[in-house]
Amino acid sequence: MTLEIISAQEVVYRGEADIVTLPGELGSFTVLKNHASLISVLVPGKIKYLREGGEGNEIEIKGGLADVDNNVISVCIY
């Protein structure tokens, strides 16, 4: 699936990811391929993403908004 992490200043990451964990307002949640559509407010924490068989990455955020739809995860952070 495609992961896009965007801030007001730059595109932080745009690429493929197999597992994405996001710090949601009601707790962390993980998104996998073919996940149901959703929109969530994000709170301070870490976005963690990885490709199967690859290395994982983390981005510290202060908050934001995540939109999951049709195997595309769009995340606006601040």
All heavy atoms as a GROMACS GRO file, in nm:
protein
  586
    1MET      N    1   0.084  -0.116   0.000
    1MET     CA    2   0.000   0.000   0.000
    1MET      C    3   0.089   0.124   0.000
    1MET      O    4   0.207   0.116   0.030
    1MET     CB    5  -0.096  -0.003   0.118
    1MET     CG    6  -0.038   0.014   0.254
    1MET     SD    7  -0.155  -0.032   0.383
    1MET     CE    8  -0.038  -0.090   0.502
    2THR      N    9   0.031   0.236  -0.035
    2THR     CA   10   0.106   0.361  -0.045
    2THR      C   11   0.089   0.443   0.082
    2THR      O   12  -0.022   0.459   0.131
    2THR     CB   13   0.056   0.443  -0.165
    2THR    OG1   14   0.070   0.364  -0.284
    2THR    CG2   15   0.136   0.571  -0.180
    3LEU      N   16   0.200   0.494   0.133
    3LEU     CA   17   0.200   0.580   0.251
    3LEU      C   18   0.253   0.717   0.211
    3LEU      O   19   0.360   0.726   0.151
    3LEU     CB   20   0.286   0.521   0.363
    3LEU     CG   21   0.310   0.609   0.486
    3LEU    CD1   22   0.178   0.641   0.557
    3LEU    CD2   23   0.408   0.542   0.580
    4GLU      N   24   0.176   0.822   0.242
    4GLU     CA   25   0.220   0.960   0.218
    4GLU      C   26   0.214   1.034   0.352
    4GLU      O   27   0.109   1.040   0.414
    4GLU     CB   28   0.127   1.030   0.120
    4GLU     CG   29   0.120   0.964  -0.016
    4GLU     CD   30   0.014   1.027  -0.105
    4GLU    OE1   31  -0.085   1.082  -0.053
    4GLU    OE2   32   0.030   1.018  -0.226
    5ILE      N   33   0.328   1.087   0.395
    5ILE     CA   34   0.334   1.166   0.517
    5ILE      C   35   0.376   1.306   0.475
    5ILE      O   36   0.486   1.324   0.419
    5ILE     CB   37   0.433   1.108   0.619
    5ILE    CG1   38   0.396   0.962   0.652
    5ILE    CG2   39   0.435   1.193   0.745
    5ILE    CD1   40   0.496   0.890   0.739
    6ILE      N   41   0.289   1.404   0.501
    6ILE     CA   42   0.310   1.539   0.452
    6ILE      C   43   0.300   1.638   0.568
    6ILE      O   44   0.208   1.629   0.649
    6ILE     CB   45   0.205   1.574   0.346
    6ILE    CG1   46   0.212   1.472   0.232
    6ILE    CG2   47   0.223   1.716   0.294
    6ILE    CD1   48   0.094   1.475   0.139
    7SER      N   49   0.394   1.733   0.573
    7SER     CA   50   0.386   1.844   0.668
    7SER      C   51   0.362   1.971   0.587
    7SER      O   52   0.363   1.968   0.464
    7SER     CB   53   0.516   1.857   0.750
    7SER     OG   54   0.620   1.909   0.669
    8ALA      N   55   0.344   2.083   0.654
    8ALA     CA   56   0.324   2.210   0.584
    8ALA      C   57   0.449   2.250   0.505
    8ALA      O   58   0.439   2.321   0.406
    8ALA     CB   59   0.287   2.318   0.684
    9GLN      N   60   0.565   2.202   0.546
    9GLN     CA   61   0.690   2.241   0.482
    9GLN      C   62   0.737   2.147   0.372
    9GLN      O   63   0.806   2.189   0.280
    9GLN     CB   64   0.803   2.251   0.586
    9GLN     CG   65   0.786   2.359   0.689
    9GLN     CD   66   0.692   2.319   0.802
    9GLN    OE1   67   0.672   2.203   0.830
    9GLN    NE2   68   0.630   2.419   0.863
   10GLU      N   69   0.702   2.017   0.384
   10GLU     CA   70   0.761   1.920   0.290
   10GLU      C   71   0.685   1.789   0.288
   10GLU      O   72   0.603   1.761   0.375
   10GLU     CB   73   0.906   1.892   0.332
   10GLU     CG   74   0.914   1.822   0.468
   10GLU     CD   75   1.056   1.795   0.513
   10GLU    OE1   76   1.143   1.773   0.428
   10GLU    OE2   77   1.080   1.797   0.634
   11VAL      N   78   0.718   1.709   0.187
   11VAL     CA   79   0.673   1.570   0.184
   11VAL      C   80   0.777   1.492   0.263
   11VAL      O   81   0.893   1.482   0.222
   11VAL     CB   82   0.663   1.517   0.039
   11VAL    CG1   83   0.629   1.370   0.039
   11VAL    CG2   84   0.561   1.597  -0.041
   12VAL      N   85   0.736   1.441   0.378
   12VAL     CA   86   0.829   1.371   0.468
   12VAL      C   87   0.860   1.232   0.414
   12VAL      O   88   0.975   1.187   0.416
   12VAL     CB   89   0.770   1.364   0.610
   12VAL    CG1   90   0.860   1.286   0.703
   12VAL    CG2   91   0.742   1.503   0.664
   13TYR      N   92   0.758   1.163   0.363
   13TYR     CA   93   0.777   1.029   0.308
   13TYR      C   94   0.666   1.000   0.209
   13TYR      O   95   0.550   1.032   0.233
   13TYR     CB   96   0.776   0.923   0.419
   13TYR     CG   97   0.788   0.782   0.366
   13TYR    CD1   98   0.911   0.729   0.330
   13TYR    CD2   99   0.676   0.702   0.350
   13TYR    CE1  100   0.923   0.600   0.280
   13TYR    CE2  101   0.686   0.572   0.300
   13TYR     CZ  102   0.810   0.522   0.265
   13TYR     OH  103   0.821   0.395   0.214
   14ARG      N  104   0.702   0.942   0.097
   14ARG     CA  105   0.604   0.892   0.001
   14ARG      C  106   0.662   0.764  -0.056
   14ARG      O  107   0.768   0.765  -0.117
   14ARG     CB  108   0.578   0.992  -0.111
   14ARG     CG  109   0.476   0.938  -0.214
   14ARG     CD  110   0.444   1.037  -0.323
   14ARG     NE  111   0.360   1.141  -0.265
   14ARG     CZ  112   0.372   1.270  -0.294
   14ARG    NH1  113   0.467   1.312  -0.375
   14ARG    NH2  114   0.291   1.359  -0.240
   15GLY      N  115   0.594   0.653  -0.031
   15GLY     CA  116   0.643   0.524  -0.079
   15GLY      C  117   0.554   0.411  -0.034
   15GLY      O  118   0.444   0.432   0.016
   16GLU      N  119   0.603   0.292  -0.052
   16GLU     CA  120   0.528   0.173  -0.017
   16GLU      C  121   0.555   0.132   0.127
   16GLU      O  122   0.664   0.152   0.179
   16GLU     CB  123   0.565   0.057  -0.110
   16GLU     CG  124   0.523   0.080  -0.255
   16GLU     CD  125   0.372   0.092  -0.269
   16GLU    OE1  126   0.299   0.006  -0.218
   16GLU    OE2  127   0.326   0.190  -0.331
   17ALA      N  128   0.454   0.077   0.191
   17ALA     CA  129   0.466   0.024   0.327
   17ALA      C  130   0.370  -0.093   0.341
   17ALA      O  131   0.262  -0.093   0.282
   17ALA     CB  132   0.435   0.131   0.429
   18ASP      N  133   0.409  -0.193   0.417
   18ASP     CA  134   0.324  -0.309   0.441
   18ASP      C  135   0.250  -0.300   0.573
   18ASP      O  136   0.141  -0.352   0.587
   18ASP     CB  137   0.407  -0.438   0.437
   18ASP     CG  138   0.462  -0.465   0.298
   18ASP    OD1  139   0.385  -0.455   0.201
   18ASP    OD2  140   0.582  -0.494   0.286
   19ILE      N  141   0.311  -0.233   0.671
   19ILE     CA  142   0.250  -0.218   0.803
   19ILE      C  143   0.274  -0.074   0.849
   19ILE      O  144   0.388  -0.026   0.843
   19ILE     CB  145   0.313  -0.315   0.906
   19ILE    CG1  146   0.292  -0.459   0.862
   19ILE    CG2  147   0.254  -0.293   1.045
   19ILE    CD1  148   0.369  -0.561   0.944
   20VAL      N  149   0.169  -0.007   0.893
   20VAL     CA  150   0.181   0.130   0.942
   20VAL      C  151   0.109   0.139   1.076
   20VAL      O  152  -0.007   0.100   1.087
   20VAL     CB  153   0.119   0.232   0.844
   20VAL    CG1  154   0.133   0.374   0.898
   20VAL    CG2  155   0.183   0.220   0.706
   21THR      N  156   0.178   0.188   1.179
   21THR     CA  157   0.118   0.208   1.310
   21THR      C  158   0.114   0.358   1.338
   21THR      O  159   0.215   0.427   1.322
   21THR     CB  160   0.198   0.135   1.420
   21THR    OG1  161   0.201  -0.004   1.388
   21THR    CG2  162   0.132   0.154   1.556
   22LEU      N  163  -0.005   0.406   1.377
   22LEU     CA  164  -0.028   0.548   1.396
   22LEU      C  165  -0.078   0.576   1.537
   22LEU      O  166  -0.152   0.496   1.594
   22LEU     CB  167  -0.134   0.596   1.295
   22LEU     CG  168  -0.097   0.576   1.148
   22LEU    CD1  169  -0.220   0.570   1.062
   22LEU    CD2  170  -0.006   0.686   1.103
   23PRO      N  171  -0.039   0.692   1.595
   23PRO     CA  172  -0.084   0.727   1.730
   23PRO      C  173  -0.221   0.798   1.727
   23PRO      O  174  -0.229   0.920   1.718
   23PRO     CB  175   0.027   0.821   1.780
   23PRO     CG  176   0.074   0.890   1.655
   23PRO     CD  177   0.061   0.786   1.546
   24GLY      N  178  -0.327   0.721   1.730
   24GLY     CA  179  -0.461   0.778   1.724
   24GLY      C  180  -0.506   0.838   1.855
   24GLY      O  181  -0.449   0.811   1.961
   25GLU      N  182  -0.609   0.920   1.847
   25GLU     CA  183  -0.661   0.988   1.966
   25GLU      C  184  -0.712   0.890   2.072
   25GLU      O  185  -0.703   0.915   2.191
   25GLU     CB  186  -0.774   1.082   1.923
   25GLU     CG  187  -0.819   1.176   2.031
   25GLU     CD  188  -0.914   1.281   1.978
   25GLU    OE1  189  -1.003   1.247   1.899
   25GLU    OE2  190  -0.897   1.396   2.017
   26LEU      N  191  -0.763   0.775   2.027
   26LEU     CA  192  -0.813   0.674   2.122
   26LEU      C  193  -0.714   0.560   2.144
   26LEU      O  194  -0.749   0.457   2.199
   26LEU     CB  195  -0.947   0.618   2.073
   26LEU     CG  196  -1.060   0.719   2.060
   26LEU    CD1  197  -1.185   0.653   2.002
   26LEU    CD2  198  -1.091   0.780   2.195
   27GLY      N  199  -0.589   0.580   2.099
   27GLY     CA  200  -0.486   0.478   2.114
   27GLY      C  201  -0.421   0.447   1.980
   27GLY      O  202  -0.475   0.477   1.875
   28SER      N  203  -0.305   0.385   1.985
   28SER     CA  204  -0.234   0.348   1.862
   28SER      C  205  -0.313   0.244   1.785
   28SER      O  206  -0.379   0.158   1.844
   28SER     CB  207  -0.096   0.293   1.896
   28SER     OG  208  -0.014   0.394   1.948
   29PHE      N  209  -0.304   0.251   1.652
   29PHE     CA  210  -0.369   0.150   1.569
   29PHE      C  211  -0.280   0.119   1.450
   29PHE      O  212  -0.197   0.200   1.410
   29PHE     CB  213  -0.509   0.196   1.524
   29PHE     CG  214  -0.511   0.320   1.439
   29PHE    CD1  215  -0.516   0.312   1.300
   29PHE    CD2  216  -0.508   0.446   1.497
   29PHE    CE1  217  -0.518   0.425   1.222
   29PHE    CE2  218  -0.512   0.561   1.420
   29PHE     CZ  219  -0.517   0.551   1.281
   30THR      N  220  -0.295  -0.002   1.398
   30THR     CA  221  -0.213  -0.050   1.288
   30THR      C  222  -0.299  -0.068   1.164
   30THR      O  223  -0.410  -0.120   1.172
   30THR     CB  224  -0.146  -0.183   1.326
   30THR    OG1  225  -0.062  -0.160   1.442
   30THR    CG2  226  -0.060  -0.237   1.213
   31VAL      N  227  -0.244  -0.027   1.050
   31VAL     CA  228  -0.312  -0.040   0.922
   31VAL      C  229  -0.236  -0.140   0.836
   31VAL      O  230  -0.114  -0.129   0.821
   31VAL     CB  231  -0.320   0.097   0.850
   31VAL    CG1  232  -0.386   0.082   0.714
   31VAL    CG2  233  -0.394   0.199   0.936
   32LEU      N  234  -0.308  -0.237   0.782
   32LEU     CA  235  -0.252  -0.336   0.691
   32LEU      C  236  -0.321  -0.324   0.556
   32LEU      O  237  -0.420  -0.251   0.541
   32LEU     CB  238  -0.272  -0.477   0.747
   32LEU     CG  239  -0.214  -0.504   0.885
   32LEU    CD1  240  -0.260  -0.640   0.936
   32LEU    CD2  241  -0.062  -0.498   0.881
   33LYS      N  242  -0.271  -0.396   0.456
   33LYS     CA  243  -0.330  -0.394   0.322
   33LYS      C  244  -0.480  -0.428   0.330
   33LYS      O  245  -0.522  -0.514   0.407
   33LYS     CB  246  -0.257  -0.495   0.233
   33LYS     CG  247  -0.300  -0.490   0.089
   33LYS     CD  248  -0.218  -0.583   0.005
   33LYS     CE  249  -0.265  -0.574  -0.139
   33LYS     NZ  250  -0.193  -0.666  -0.225
   34ASN      N  251  -0.559  -0.359   0.249
   34ASN     CA  252  -0.705  -0.376   0.240
   34ASN      C  253  -0.779  -0.338   0.367
   34ASN      O  254  -0.889  -0.388   0.393
   34ASN     CB  255  -0.741  -0.518   0.196
   34ASN     CG  256  -0.688  -0.551   0.058
   34ASN    OD1  257  -0.688  -0.467  -0.031
   34ASN    ND2  258  -0.638  -0.672   0.042
   35HIS      N  259  -0.722  -0.249   0.446
   35HIS     CA  260  -0.786  -0.200   0.568
   35HIS      C  261  -0.912  -0.123   0.530
   35HIS      O  262  -0.920  -0.060   0.424
   35HIS     CB  263  -0.690  -0.109   0.643
   35HIS     CG  264  -0.729  -0.082   0.785
   35HIS    ND1  265  -0.829   0.005   0.818
   35HIS    CD2  266  -0.680  -0.130   0.901
   35HIS    CE1  267  -0.840   0.010   0.950
   35HIS    NE2  268  -0.749  -0.073   1.003
   36ALA      N  269  -1.010  -0.125   0.616
   36ALA     CA  270  -1.132  -0.046   0.596
   36ALA      C  271  -1.098   0.103   0.592
   36ALA      O  272  -1.004   0.148   0.656
   36ALA     CB  273  -1.232  -0.073   0.708
   37SER      N  274  -1.177   0.179   0.518
   37SER     CA  275  -1.157   0.323   0.511
   37SER      C  276  -1.180   0.386   0.647
   37SER      O  277  -1.268   0.344   0.721
   37SER     CB  278  -1.254   0.385   0.410
   37SER     OG  279  -1.227   0.337   0.281
   38LEU      N  280  -1.098   0.488   0.679
   38LEU     CA  281  -1.117   0.558   0.805
   38LEU      C  282  -1.047   0.692   0.801
   38LEU      O  283  -0.959   0.716   0.718
   38LEU     CB  284  -1.065   0.477   0.925
   38LEU     CG  285  -0.915   0.448   0.937
   38LEU    CD1  286  -0.843   0.563   1.006
   38LEU    CD2  287  -0.894   0.323   1.017
   39ILE      N  288  -1.088   0.781   0.889
   39ILE     CA  289  -1.022   0.909   0.914
   39ILE      C  290  -1.001   0.916   1.064
   39ILE      O  291  -1.092   0.885   1.141
   39ILE     CB  292  -1.107   1.027   0.865
   39ILE    CG1  293  -1.122   1.023   0.714
   39ILE    CG2  294  -1.044   1.160   0.908
   39ILE    CD1  295  -1.213   1.128   0.657
   40SER      N  296  -0.880   0.958   1.107
   40SER     CA  297  -0.850   0.964   1.249
   40SER      C  298  -0.765   1.085   1.282
   40SER      O  299  -0.674   1.121   1.206
   40SER     CB  300  -0.775   0.838   1.293
   40SER     OG  301  -0.740   0.844   1.430
   41VAL      N  302  -0.793   1.146   1.396
   41VAL     CA  303  -0.707   1.250   1.452
   41VAL      C  304  -0.586   1.180   1.514
   41VAL      O  305  -0.600   1.076   1.578
   41VAL     CB  306  -0.784   1.330   1.560
   41VAL    CG1  307  -0.691   1.427   1.632
   41VAL    CG2  308  -0.900   1.404   1.496
   42LEU      N  309  -0.468   1.237   1.493
   42LEU     CA  310  -0.346   1.182   1.550
   42LEU      C  311  -0.296   1.272   1.662
   42LEU      O  312  -0.311   1.394   1.656
   42LEU     CB  313  -0.238   1.169   1.443
   42LEU     CG  314  -0.274   1.082   1.322
   42LEU    CD1  315  -0.160   1.082   1.222
   42LEU    CD2  316  -0.311   0.941   1.364
   43VAL      N  317  -0.240   1.212   1.763
   43VAL     CA  318  -0.188   1.283   1.880
   43VAL      C  319  -0.036   1.270   1.882
   43VAL      O  320   0.021   1.193   1.804
   43VAL     CB  321  -0.250   1.226   2.010
   43VAL    CG1  322  -0.401   1.248   2.012
   43VAL    CG2  323  -0.218   1.079   2.027
   44PRO      N  324   0.033   1.342   1.972
   44PRO     CA  325   0.179   1.328   1.978
   44PRO      C  326   0.221   1.183   1.997
   44PRO      O  327   0.161   1.109   2.076
   44PRO     CB  328   0.216   1.413   2.100
   44PRO     CG  329   0.108   1.516   2.107
   44PRO     CD  330  -0.017   1.443   2.065
   45GLY      N  331   0.321   1.143   1.921
   45GLY     CA  332   0.371   1.006   1.928
   45GLY      C  333   0.455   0.975   1.806
   45GLY      O  334   0.511   1.065   1.743
   46LYS      N  335   0.463   0.847   1.770
   46LYS     CA  336   0.546   0.804   1.658
   46LYS      C  337   0.463   0.732   1.554
   46LYS      O  338   0.378   0.649   1.586
   46LYS     CB  339   0.656   0.709   1.707
   46LYS     CG  340   0.757   0.774   1.797
   46LYS     CD  341   0.863   0.675   1.838
   46LYS     CE  342   0.963   0.744   1.930
   46LYS     NZ  343   1.067   0.653   1.975
   47ILE      N  344   0.489   0.766   1.428
   47ILE     CA  345   0.437   0.688   1.316
   47ILE      C  346   0.545   0.584   1.286
   47ILE      O  347   0.662   0.619   1.266
   47ILE     CB  348   0.413   0.775   1.192
   47ILE    CG1  349   0.306   0.879   1.220
   47ILE    CG2  350   0.374   0.687   1.072
   47ILE    CD1  351   0.285   0.978   1.106
   48LYS      N  352   0.507   0.458   1.284
   48LYS     CA  353   0.601   0.350   1.254
   48LYS      C  354   0.555   0.280   1.128
   48LYS      O  355   0.437   0.247   1.115
   48LYS     CB  356   0.607   0.250   1.370
   48LYS     CG  357   0.652   0.312   1.500
   48LYS     CD  358   0.646   0.212   1.613
   48LYS     CE  359   0.680   0.278   1.745
   48LYS     NZ  360   0.670   0.185   1.857
   49TYR      N  361   0.647   0.259   1.034
   49TYR     CA  362   0.610   0.190   0.911
   49TYR      C  363   0.724   0.101   0.864
   49TYR      O  364   0.840   0.129   0.890
   49TYR     CB  365   0.570   0.290   0.802
   49TYR     CG  366   0.674   0.391   0.764
   49TYR    CD1  367   0.760   0.369   0.657
   49TYR    CD2  368   0.688   0.509   0.836
   49TYR    CE1  369   0.855   0.463   0.621
   49TYR    CE2  370   0.783   0.604   0.801
   49TYR     CZ  371   0.866   0.580   0.693
   49TYR     OH  372   0.961   0.672   0.659
   50LEU      N  373   0.688  -0.008   0.799
   50LEU     CA  374   0.790  -0.098   0.747
   50LEU      C  375   0.737  -0.176   0.629
   50LEU      O  376   0.617  -0.190   0.610
   50LEU     CB  377   0.842  -0.192   0.855
   50LEU     CG  378   0.745  -0.289   0.922
   50LEU    CD1  379   0.747  -0.423   0.851
   50LEU    CD2  380   0.786  -0.308   1.067
   51ARG      N  381   0.832  -0.221   0.552
   51ARG     CA  382   0.803  -0.311   0.440
   51ARG      C  383   0.838  -0.451   0.484
   51ARG      O  384   0.932  -0.472   0.560
   51ARG     CB  385   0.887  -0.272   0.320
   51ARG     CG  386   0.850  -0.137   0.266
   51ARG     CD  387   0.883  -0.124   0.123
   51ARG     NE  388   0.849  -0.244   0.051
   51ARG     CZ  389   0.789  -0.245  -0.066
   51ARG    NH1  390   0.755  -0.134  -0.123
   51ARG    NH2  391   0.764  -0.357  -0.130
   52GLU      N  392   0.762  -0.548   0.436
   52GLU     CA  393   0.788  -0.686   0.472
   52GLU      C  394   0.929  -0.724   0.427
   52GLU      O  395   0.967  -0.701   0.313
   52GLU     CB  396   0.686  -0.779   0.406
   52GLU     CG  397   0.691  -0.920   0.459
   52GLU     CD  398   0.573  -1.002   0.412
   52GLU    OE1  399   0.462  -0.949   0.411
   52GLU    OE2  400   0.596  -1.117   0.376
   53GLY      N  401   1.006  -0.777   0.519
   53GLY     CA  402   1.143  -0.815   0.488
   53GLY      C  403   1.239  -0.697   0.487
   53GLY      O  404   1.357  -0.714   0.463
   54GLY      N  405   1.190  -0.577   0.513
   54GLY     CA  406   1.276  -0.459   0.512
   54GLY      C  407   1.289  -0.400   0.650
   54GLY      O  408   1.236  -0.450   0.748
   55GLU      N  409   1.361  -0.289   0.656
   55GLU     CA  410   1.380  -0.225   0.785
   55GLU      C  411   1.264  -0.132   0.815
   55GLU      O  412   1.198  -0.080   0.726
   55GLU     CB  413   1.512  -0.149   0.788
   55GLU     CG  414   1.517  -0.033   0.690
   55GLU     CD  415   1.652   0.036   0.693
   55GLU    OE1  416   1.751  -0.029   0.661
   55GLU    OE2  417   1.654   0.155   0.728
   56GLY      N  418   1.240  -0.111   0.943
   56GLY     CA  419   1.133  -0.022   0.985
   56GLY      C  420   1.183   0.120   1.004
   56GLY      O  421   1.302   0.144   1.019
   57ASN      N  422   1.091   0.214   0.998
   57ASN     CA  423   1.122   0.355   1.017
   57ASN      C  424   1.023   0.416   1.115
   57ASN      O  425   0.909   0.369   1.125
   57ASN     CB  426   1.116   0.431   0.885
   57ASN     CG  427   1.223   0.387   0.788
   57ASN    OD1  428   1.340   0.398   0.817
   57ASN    ND2  429   1.183   0.333   0.674
   58GLU      N  430   1.064   0.522   1.182
   58GLU     CA  431   0.978   0.594   1.276
   58GLU      C  432   0.988   0.743   1.251
   58GLU      O  433   1.097   0.793   1.219
   58GLU     CB  434   1.020   0.569   1.421
   58GLU     CG  435   1.002   0.430   1.469
   58GLU     CD  436   1.040   0.415   1.616
   58GLU    OE1  437   1.099   0.509   1.674
   58GLU    OE2  438   1.012   0.310   1.672
   59ILE      N  439   0.876   0.812   1.267
   59ILE     CA  440   0.875   0.958   1.259
   59ILE      C  441   0.800   1.010   1.381
   59ILE      O  442   0.686   0.968   1.406
   59ILE     CB  443   0.804   1.006   1.130
   59ILE    CG1  444   0.883   0.961   1.009
   59ILE    CG2  445   0.788   1.157   1.132
   59ILE    CD1  446   0.815   0.992   0.877
   60GLU      N  447   0.864   1.096   1.457
   60GLU     CA  448   0.802   1.158   1.574
   60GLU      C  449   0.712   1.271   1.525
   60GLU      O  450   0.754   1.353   1.444
   60GLU     CB  451   0.910   1.212   1.666
   60GLU     CG  452   0.859   1.263   1.798
   60GLU     CD  453   0.832   1.153   1.898
   60GLU    OE1  454   0.900   1.049   1.894
   60GLU    OE2  455   0.743   1.174   1.982
   61ILE      N  456   0.586   1.273   1.574
   61ILE     CA  457   0.493   1.380   1.534
   61ILE      C  458   0.433   1.447   1.657
   61ILE      O  459   0.429   1.388   1.765
   61ILE     CB  460   0.381   1.328   1.442
   61ILE    CG1  461   0.290   1.228   1.514
   61ILE    CG2  462   0.439   1.268   1.315
   61ILE    CD1  463   0.162   1.196   1.440
   62LYS      N  464   0.384   1.567   1.638
   62LYS     CA  465   0.315   1.640   1.744
   62LYS      C  466   0.164   1.623   1.733
   62LYS      O  467   0.091   1.653   1.825
   62LYS     CB  468   0.351   1.788   1.737
   62LYS     CG  469   0.496   1.815   1.765
   62LYS     CD  470   0.527   1.961   1.753
   62LYS     CE  471   0.675   1.984   1.776
   62LYS     NZ  472   0.713   2.123   1.755
   63GLY      N  473   0.117   1.574   1.618
   63GLY     CA  474  -0.024   1.553   1.594
   63GLY      C  475  -0.052   1.559   1.445
   63GLY      O  476   0.038   1.581   1.364
   64GLY      N  477  -0.178   1.539   1.409
   64GLY     CA  478  -0.213   1.545   1.268
   64GLY      C  479  -0.344   1.476   1.239
   64GLY      O  480  -0.429   1.458   1.327
   65LEU      N  481  -0.358   1.434   1.113
   65LEU     CA  482  -0.479   1.371   1.064
   65LEU      C  483  -0.440   1.261   0.967
   65LEU      O  484  -0.352   1.280   0.882
   65LEU     CB  485  -0.566   1.475   0.992
   65LEU     CG  486  -0.702   1.430   0.944
   65LEU    CD1  487  -0.794   1.407   1.064
   65LEU    CD2  488  -0.762   1.535   0.853
   66ALA      N  489  -0.505   1.144   0.978
   66ALA     CA  490  -0.478   1.032   0.888
   66ALA      C  491  -0.604   0.994   0.814
   66ALA      O  492  -0.713   0.991   0.872
   66ALA     CB  493  -0.427   0.911   0.967
   67ASP      N  494  -0.588   0.965   0.685
   67ASP     CA  495  -0.698   0.920   0.600
   67ASP      C  496  -0.654   0.789   0.534
   67ASP      O  497  -0.548   0.785   0.470
   67ASP     CB  498  -0.729   1.025   0.494
   67ASP     CG  499  -0.834   0.979   0.395
   67ASP    OD1  500  -0.937   0.925   0.439
   67ASP    OD2  501  -0.813   0.997   0.273
   68VAL      N  502  -0.732   0.684   0.552
   68VAL     CA  503  -0.702   0.554   0.492
   68VAL      C  504  -0.814   0.521   0.395
   68VAL      O  505  -0.932   0.519   0.433
   68VAL     CB  506  -0.694   0.443   0.600
   68VAL    CG1  507  -0.667   0.307   0.537
   68VAL    CG2  508  -0.587   0.476   0.703
   69ASP      N  509  -0.778   0.496   0.268
   69ASP     CA  510  -0.879   0.464   0.167
   69ASP      C  511  -0.814   0.396   0.048
   69ASP      O  512  -0.714   0.447  -0.006
   69ASP     CB  513  -0.951   0.592   0.121
   69ASP     CG  514  -1.075   0.563   0.040
   69ASP    OD1  515  -1.147   0.467   0.072
   69ASP    OD2  516  -1.099   0.638  -0.057
   70ASN      N  517  -0.866   0.283   0.008
   70ASN     CA  518  -0.818   0.209  -0.111
   70ASN      C  519  -0.667   0.186  -0.110
   70ASN      O  520  -0.598   0.212  -0.208
   70ASN     CB  521  -0.859   0.282  -0.239
   70ASN     CG  522  -1.008   0.275  -0.262
   70ASN    OD1  523  -1.072   0.176  -0.230
   70ASN    ND2  524  -1.064   0.384  -0.315
   71ASN      N  525  -0.615   0.138   0.002
   71ASN     CA  526  -0.472   0.105   0.017
   71ASN      C  527  -0.380   0.226   0.002
   71ASN      O  528  -0.263   0.212  -0.034
   71ASN     CB  529  -0.431  -0.007  -0.078
   71ASN     CG  530  -0.485  -0.140  -0.034
   71ASN    OD1  531  -0.486  -0.172   0.085
   71ASN    ND2  532  -0.533  -0.219  -0.129
   72VAL      N  533  -0.434   0.345   0.030
   72VAL     CA  534  -0.353   0.466   0.036
   72VAL      C  535  -0.373   0.529   0.175
   72VAL      O  536  -0.487   0.552   0.216
   72VAL     CB  537  -0.394   0.569  -0.071
   72VAL    CG1  538  -0.312   0.697  -0.056
   72VAL    CG2  539  -0.373   0.511  -0.211
   73ILE      N  540  -0.262   0.551   0.245
   73ILE     CA  541  -0.267   0.615   0.376
   73ILE      C  542  -0.208   0.754   0.359
   73ILE      O  543  -0.088   0.768   0.330
   73ILE     CB  544  -0.186   0.536   0.481
   73ILE    CG1  545  -0.234   0.391   0.487
   73ILE    CG2  546  -0.194   0.602   0.617
   73ILE    CD1  547  -0.142   0.300   0.566
   74SER      N  548  -0.290   0.856   0.375
   74SER     CA  549  -0.245   0.995   0.365
   74SER      C  550  -0.242   1.053   0.505
   74SER      O  551  -0.344   1.051   0.576
   74SER     CB  552  -0.340   1.076   0.278
   74SER     OG  553  -0.346   1.021   0.148
   75VAL      N  554  -0.127   1.103   0.546
   75VAL     CA  555  -0.110   1.156   0.680
   75VAL      C  556  -0.059   1.300   0.671
   75VAL      O  557   0.044   1.326   0.610
   75VAL     CB  558  -0.010   1.072   0.762
   75VAL    CG1  559   0.002   1.126   0.904
   75VAL    CG2  560  -0.052   0.926   0.764
   76CYS      N  561  -0.134   1.393   0.728
   76CYS     CA  562  -0.091   1.533   0.739
   76CYS      C  563  -0.048   1.553   0.883
   76CYS      O  564  -0.124   1.525   0.975
   76CYS     CB  565  -0.206   1.627   0.707
   76CYS     SG  566  -0.262   1.614   0.538
   77ILE      N  567   0.078   1.599   0.900
   77ILE     CA  568   0.132   1.613   1.036
   77ILE      C  569   0.172   1.757   1.063
   77ILE      O  570   0.192   1.837   0.972
   77ILE     CB  571   0.253   1.520   1.058
   77ILE    CG1  572   0.367   1.554   0.960
   77ILE    CG2  573   0.213   1.376   1.048
   77ILE    CD1  574   0.496   1.482   0.991
   78TYR      N  575   0.183   1.787   1.191
   78TYR     CA  576   0.239   1.916   1.234
   78TYR      C  577   0.332   1.893   1.350
   78TYR      O  578   0.350   1.786   1.398
   78TYR     CB  579   0.132   2.019   1.265
   78TYR     CG  580   0.033   1.977   1.370
   78TYR    CD1  581   0.057   2.003   1.504
   78TYR    CD2  582  -0.087   1.915   1.336
   78TYR    CE1  583  -0.036   1.967   1.601
   78TYR    CE2  584  -0.179   1.880   1.432
   78TYR     CZ  585  -0.154   1.905   1.563
   78TYR     OH  586  -0.245   1.869   1.659
   0.00000   0.00000   0.00000
